Amino acid sequence: MNSKINKSCTSEIPIGGTLYIVEASVSDTAQETVISKVKRLILNNTDTAEKLSEQTQNQSEKDSTSPG
C-alpha cells in the first residue's frame, strides 16, 4: 500500500484588517528553492529591480526622518 505523508502546513497571519491564509507544501520534484521562486516572483512583478530598491530606500529614509 502506498501511503502519502502530509508535507504541508497552513498558517493564518493577520496583517492590518486582512487575514492571510498561507499553505506551504514540499515537492520532491521541485526545480527551484523557495528563495529563488519568491525572488523571481518579486522581480517579475516590478518594473525593474532598481525601482523596487529606490522605493525601499526612500521609505527607509522617510521612516528615519519622521518625528517619533
C-alpha positions, 0 to 999 in steps of 0.5 A, a space after each residue: 500500500 502506498 501511503 502519502 505523508 502530509 508535507 504541508 502546513 497552513 498558517 493564518 497571519 493577520 496583517 492590518 484588517 486582512 487575514 492571510 491564509 498561507 499553505 506551504 507544501 514540499 515537492 520532491 520534484 521541485 526545480 527551484 528553492 523557495 528563495 529563488 521562486 519568491 525572488 523571481 516572483 518579486 522581480 517579475 512583478 516590478 518594473 525593474 529591480 532598481 525601482 523596487 530598491 529606490 522605493 525601499 530606500 526612500 521609505 527607509 529614509 522617510 521612516 528615519 526622518 519622521 518625528 517619533 
